[in-house]
Amino acid sequence: MRRTGREEIGDPVIGIRPSLNLLIAGHLVVIAPFIFRTTLASLTQLDPALLEASANLGASRFFGFRRITLPLIAPGIAAGCFLAFISSMDNVPVSLFLSNARTGMLPIRMWGMMESTLDVRIAAIAGVLILATLILMIVMDRLTGLTKRISG
């Protein structure tokens, strides 16, 4: 690519332009450790004797995974997805550097609104996000029973 001295604004040096696919890939790179870590923690608590017993009773590996492993590790997967969602919503740098004008993300719009003028809408959005996070935390606790597992 030949440089003329009058490059366009947003012309990438390495040839990759911000897009929705790049934004999704960036967020996946950031949130993948949350999902992997909680899923692996659930898998370490899984008793291998359960899978051996299902194999001895004639169940296939897929059936054993679907009926035994997956239900037992589902709370860990759900917790990882919840943490990944919250982390992705809060990750302004990834959204800022990998988005373009067509992929306006909520954190970027909030940041832009705070830079230009301090608006009441920012406080309202922040309040709704805090309330939604609290509700999601309560729902996740009820569905997975993590508080019972930790205290008991």
The 8 nearest C-alpha neighbors of each residue, nearest first, counted from 0:
[[1, 2, 14, 12, 3, 13, 11, 10],
 [0, 2, 3, 4, 6, 5, 12, 14],
 [3, 1, 4, 0, 6, 5, 12, 7],
 [2, 4, 5, 1, 6, 0, 7, 10],
 [3, 5, 6, 2, 7, 1, 10, 8],
 [6, 4, 3, 7, 2, 8, 10, 1],
 [7, 5, 4, 10, 8, 3, 2, 9],
 [6, 8, 10, 9, 5, 11, 4, 3],
 [7, 9, 10, 6, 11, 5, 12, 16],
 [8, 10, 11, 7, 16, 6, 17, 99],
 [11, 9, 7, 8, 6, 12, 16, 14],
 [12, 10, 14, 13, 9, 15, 16, 17],
 [11, 13, 14, 10, 15, 9, 16, 0],
 [14, 12, 11, 15, 16, 10, 0, 9],
 [13, 15, 11, 12, 16, 10, 0, 17],
 [16, 14, 13, 11, 17, 12, 10, 21],
 [15, 17, 11, 18, 14, 10, 9, 21],
 [18, 16, 97, 98, 99, 21, 15, 19],
 [19, 17, 21, 20, 98, 99, 22, 16],
 [18, 20, 22, 21, 23, 102, 98, 17],
 [21, 19, 23, 22, 18, 24, 17, 25],
 [20, 22, 24, 18, 23, 19, 25, 17],
 [23, 21, 19, 97, 25, 20, 24, 98],
 [22, 24, 20, 26, 21, 25, 27, 19],
 [25, 23, 21, 27, 22, 26, 20, 28],
 [26, 24, 22, 28, 27, 23, 21, 29],
 [25, 27, 29, 23, 28, 24, 30, 22],
 [28, 26, 24, 30, 29, 25, 31, 23],
 [29, 27, 25, 26, 31, 30, 24, 32],
 [28, 30, 26, 27, 31, 25, 32, 87],
 [31, 29, 83, 27, 33, 32, 28, 26],
 [30, 32, 34, 33, 28, 27, 29, 35],
 [33, 31, 35, 34, 30, 36, 29, 28],
 [34, 32, 79, 36, 31, 30, 35, 83],
 [33, 35, 79, 31, 32, 37, 36, 80],
 [36, 34, 32, 38, 33, 37, 39, 31],
 [35, 37, 39, 33, 38, 34, 32, 40],
 [38, 36, 40, 75, 79, 39, 34, 35],
 [37, 39, 75, 41, 35, 76, 40, 36],
 [40, 38, 42, 36, 41, 37, 35, 43],
 [41, 39, 37, 43, 38, 42, 36, 44],
 [42, 40, 38, 72, 39, 44, 75, 43],
 [41, 43, 39, 45, 44, 40, 38, 72],
 [44, 42, 40, 45, 41, 39, 46, 38],
 [45, 43, 42, 41, 46, 40, 72, 39],
 [46, 44, 42, 43, 47, 41, 71, 68],
 [45, 47, 48, 49, 44, 50, 43, 42],
 [48, 46, 49, 50, 45, 51, 52, 44],
 [49, 47, 51, 46, 50, 52, 53, 45],
 [50, 48, 52, 47, 51, 46, 53, 67],
 [51, 49, 53, 52, 47, 48, 54, 63],
 [50, 52, 48, 54, 49, 53, 55, 47],
 [53, 51, 55, 49, 50, 54, 48, 56],
 [52, 54, 56, 50, 55, 58, 51, 63],
 [53, 55, 58, 51, 57, 56, 52, 50],
 [56, 54, 52, 57, 53, 51, 58, 50],
 [57, 55, 53, 54, 58, 52, 51, 59],
 [56, 58, 54, 55, 59, 53, 52, 60],
 [59, 57, 54, 53, 56, 62, 63, 60],
 [58, 60, 62, 61, 63, 54, 57, 53],
 [61, 59, 63, 62, 64, 58, 54, 50],
 [60, 62, 64, 63, 59, 65, 58, 66],
 [61, 63, 65, 59, 64, 60, 66, 58],
 [64, 62, 60, 66, 67, 61, 65, 58],
 [63, 65, 68, 61, 62, 67, 66, 69],
 [64, 66, 62, 69, 63, 67, 61, 68],
 [65, 67, 63, 64, 62, 68, 69, 70],
 [68, 66, 63, 64, 69, 70, 65, 71],
 [67, 69, 64, 71, 70, 72, 65, 66],
 [68, 70, 72, 65, 71, 73, 67, 64],
 [71, 69, 73, 72, 68, 67, 66, 65],
 [72, 70, 68, 69, 73, 67, 74, 45],
 [71, 73, 41, 69, 75, 74, 70, 68],
 [72, 74, 76, 70, 75, 71, 69, 77],
 [75, 73, 77, 143, 76, 72, 78, 71],
 [76, 74, 38, 78, 37, 72, 73, 77],
 [75, 77, 73, 79, 38, 74, 78, 80],
 [76, 78, 74, 80, 79, 75, 73, 81],
 [79, 77, 81, 75, 80, 76, 74, 82],
 [80, 78, 34, 76, 82, 33, 37, 81],
 [79, 81, 83, 77, 78, 82, 34, 84],
 [80, 82, 78, 84, 79, 83, 77, 85],
 [83, 81, 79, 85, 84, 80, 86, 78],
 [84, 82, 30, 80, 86, 81, 85, 33],
 [85, 83, 87, 81, 86, 82, 80, 88],
 [84, 86, 88, 82, 87, 83, 81, 89],
 [87, 85, 83, 89, 84, 88, 82, 90],
 [86, 88, 84, 90, 89, 85, 83, 26],
 [89, 87, 85, 86, 90, 84, 106, 91],
 [88, 90, 86, 87, 91, 85, 106, 84],
 [91, 89, 87, 88, 92, 93, 86, 94],
 [90, 92, 94, 93, 95, 106, 89, 107],
 [93, 91, 95, 94, 90, 96, 97, 107],
 [94, 92, 95, 96, 91, 97, 90, 25],
 [93, 95, 91, 92, 97, 98, 96, 22],
 [96, 94, 92, 93, 97, 91, 98, 107],
 [95, 97, 93, 94, 98, 92, 17, 99],
 [98, 96, 17, 22, 94, 95, 93, 21],
 [99, 97, 17, 94, 102, 95, 18, 22],
 [98, 100, 17, 102, 101, 18, 97, 103],
 [99, 101, 102, 103, 98, 18, 17, 104],
 [100, 102, 99, 103, 98, 18, 19, 104],
 [103, 101, 99, 98, 100, 104, 19, 18],
 [104, 102, 101, 100, 105, 108, 107, 98],
 [103, 105, 107, 106, 102, 108, 94, 98],
 [104, 106, 108, 107, 109, 103, 88, 110],
 [107, 105, 109, 108, 104, 91, 110, 89],
 [108, 106, 110, 109, 104, 105, 111, 95],
 [107, 109, 111, 105, 110, 106, 112, 104],
 [110, 108, 112, 106, 107, 111, 105, 113],
 [109, 111, 107, 113, 108, 112, 106, 114],
 [112, 110, 108, 114, 113, 109, 107, 115],
 [111, 113, 109, 110, 115, 114, 116, 108],
 [114, 112, 110, 117, 111, 116, 115, 109],
 [115, 113, 111, 112, 116, 110, 117, 109],
 [114, 116, 112, 113, 111, 117, 110, 118],
 [117, 115, 113, 118, 114, 112, 111, 119],
 [116, 118, 113, 112, 119, 115, 114, 121],
 [117, 119, 120, 121, 116, 112, 113, 122],
 [118, 120, 122, 121, 123, 117, 124, 116],
 [119, 121, 123, 118, 122, 124, 125, 117],
 [122, 120, 124, 123, 119, 118, 125, 109],
 [123, 121, 125, 119, 120, 124, 126, 118],
 [122, 124, 120, 126, 121, 125, 127, 119],
 [125, 123, 127, 121, 126, 122, 120, 128],
 [126, 124, 122, 128, 123, 127, 121, 129],
 [127, 125, 123, 129, 124, 128, 122, 130],
 [126, 128, 130, 124, 125, 129, 131, 123],
 [129, 127, 131, 125, 126, 130, 132, 124],
 [130, 128, 132, 126, 127, 131, 125, 133],
 [129, 131, 127, 133, 132, 128, 126, 134],
 [130, 132, 128, 134, 133, 129, 127, 135],
 [133, 131, 135, 129, 130, 134, 128, 136],
 [132, 134, 136, 130, 131, 135, 129, 137],
 [133, 135, 131, 137, 136, 132, 130, 138],
 [134, 136, 138, 132, 133, 137, 139, 131],
 [137, 135, 133, 139, 134, 138, 132, 140],
 [136, 138, 140, 134, 135, 139, 141, 133],
 [137, 139, 135, 141, 140, 136, 142, 134],
 [140, 138, 136, 142, 141, 137, 143, 135],
 [141, 139, 137, 144, 143, 138, 142, 145],
 [142, 140, 138, 144, 139, 143, 137, 145],
 [143, 141, 139, 140, 144, 138, 74, 145],
 [142, 144, 74, 140, 145, 141, 139, 77],
 [145, 143, 140, 147, 141, 146, 142, 148],
 [144, 146, 148, 147, 143, 140, 149, 141],
 [145, 147, 149, 148, 144, 150, 140, 151],
 [148, 146, 150, 144, 145, 149, 151, 140],
 [147, 149, 145, 151, 146, 150, 144, 143],
 [148, 150, 146, 147, 151, 145, 144, 140],
 [151, 149, 147, 148, 146, 145, 144, 140],
 [150, 148, 147, 149, 146, 145, 144, 143]]
